[in-house]
Amino acid sequence: MKTPVWIGAATAACLVMGLAAAPAAADELRIGFLAPMTGPFAQVGKDMVNGFEMYLDSVKNNFGGATVKFIVEDEQAKPPVSVLKAEKLIRQDQVHMFVGGVLASTGYALAPVSTREKTVYIPSIPAADDLTQRDSGKYPYLIRTGWSSSQPVHPFGQWACEQGYKRIAVIAADYAFGYETVGGFQKSFEGCGGKIIQKIWPPLGTIDFGPFIPTIKQDADAIFTLMVGPMSLQFPKQLAASGNTKPVIGGGTSYDEFSLPFMGDEVIGHVSALQYSAALDTPKNAEFVKAYRAKYGKVPSYFSESNYTTAQLIDEVMKKTGGKWPGPEQFVATMAALKIDAVRGPVSFDEFRNPVQNIYVKKVEKKKMFAYDKDELWNTVIKTYPAVGQFWTYGKDEFLKQPVYSRDFPPCKNCE
Amino acid sequence: MAFLSTRRKLLTVLAILVIVVVVTPHTGPFLTLLITRALVFAILAMSLDILLGFTGLASLGQAAYLGVGAYLTAILATRYQFGLGWSFWAVIVLGALIGAASAALFGLIAIRATGVYFLMITLALGQCVWGLAYRWNSLTGGDNGLNLPGRPTFGVAMASDLNWFYLVFGFFAASLGILYLLVLSPFGRSLEGIREQEVRMRILGYNTWLHKYIAFVIAGAFGGLAGVLWATTNGHVSPEDVVLTTSVDALLMVVLGGSGTLVGGAIGAAAVLLLREYLSTLVPWWQYALGGVYVLTILYLPGGLMSIPARMHQWRAREPRTGTLAAVPP
């Protein structure tokens, strides 16, 4: 008997397609994770993955009965690459959700993918304000577990007023995240009577601040900085070398624990604000820092904590559903209703699916902490603003009427 | 492939095209997307091959035309909701035109130079376009880039990856055909003449500047076309698409595939994109693999991947002579 070739071929094709389309085991939760594994942001990506995996290990890959399949893709800190990798996670791995991205621009690029593919997206790091503000209606499957750029600097502006600073010069990285951080700080600082007298925008990735530092106005009471990546290492060093005696304050990424161990003593006394500090003196954080150090040999940064907490939040949702995937709408709704006690403190969500959380004002100090035998630089918490939302005290309606913070908004009306 | 007749070469290329169309729908949704992206890049690489392979002008700014085409598509779609229906065909034409127009402008500056100076001027001009994309926030969205509302729908929905693949494939095949006719034409032959001996061509009475300028503009037009397709494929445009690396990629694709062969650019594009974008989902050491391929190609295949069949032919032809039972008399 001769079987026609085409029947054989068709059978094989059906088998192949059947395999590809076969639904995975009922209780498998597939989580795609986008983090830079190569390029200048590779170490940040490592911190992110470590944080998430640490939680996964602590629950033995079991989220409320579902076995977690954790798939990491290298997004190279480039928006177009992250879009491609998200498409891969959705199409090939059929993930239930994708988590991560680093840059704010990556967040803006990934959010439409989640809407288009009806897949949950959790920006655990990208802080672009509008993801959960003016554009939040466009992204129903997005829920943020990190922070929005201007969230920590709103209370920080208030704090700066309380220190008696009247005139502040700003030097910040020239891109969207820098604009949103500076904008938030300016709005609240000028709201309580301060003046931003100068804004200097070195390009993203600047390492030589020689052309910028001498232009800082000498009659400013303090300097506000917003640096990221390698910039945050170089700027304080060069500022100190120029003989600066003014107080230096800044956005959280200028001094987060990712770069802090590599900084010199010149940053002691610098103050910044963020939703997490590794030096947070709570039993939960002490346990987290010790366990993280034992496992990965370093102090966790907010990149680690944010993704650890993201894993915890996903776990809480899956516990509520008994390990069954509830569908993207229900998943987002369930997570948005959660109130958890995270490493960083209590976390809940506002109606725009952005976390409401403590903001810590932190001062760099050199000391021993958490039973480690050497002196290290730590971000000691000097003031806590509890349960801060992304609209601070402005009220969402009034706040959303203004445009998103940019290079030109708020206008620098006190600039000299 | 000098050992193959023109007819056999054409038949081989046609056969490969047919295989791509038949096989792609069965490769799964992600690979289909990758192949579509490779086809778009193949158009860009072929446009560069007109300059590099046929005219002897190594340009490091080809991403600029991809960029203007892509940004034009994104700006028309997000601001004016233009190009989401049948008007998409107008965007295709506009994209090619804006690519040609930018090339016409840049060409005035660049064509005067040759060799490494031409390389550097095109590099600088390409960076100008990147700078515009990065800094002209109100128009381009700056660092954040622009998100397109979706692929167009005309008769059939291009949101379906498979439909979109067929359309992009159509554009690729058409571009290949047009560029092939171009290099066969007297104009194309005179470009090759300029590549080999510009002075002699000038003495023969050819206006070599004009020839190079026209080739530059044509390459720009196809770059712009690739840009429109690139933006629509990804649904997102970012300064990262226009960055120097994209120009370098295009150049490497042509060299890897084999410059001066047209098809080589397409093969190079497929090899680079599949290696980089598929391998990087499988293993963390994908960069070494890509680097290895580049180094080996340059060391052992100066003619690019396209020279493999000829080399094999040569090697096989030489085989009997080296054997002990050589029947060929000296």
Interface residues (C-beta under 8 A of the other chain):
Chain A: A13 V16 M17 A20 M37 T38 E73 D74 K78 P79 P80 V81 V83 L84 K85 E87 K88 R91 Q92 L103 A104 S105 Y108 A109 A111 P112 V113 R116 A128 Y175 A176 L204 S406 R407
Chain B: H26 G28 P29 F30 L33 R37 N137 G142 D143 N144 G145 N147 G150 N234 G235 H236 S238 E240 D241 E277 S280 T281 P284 Q287
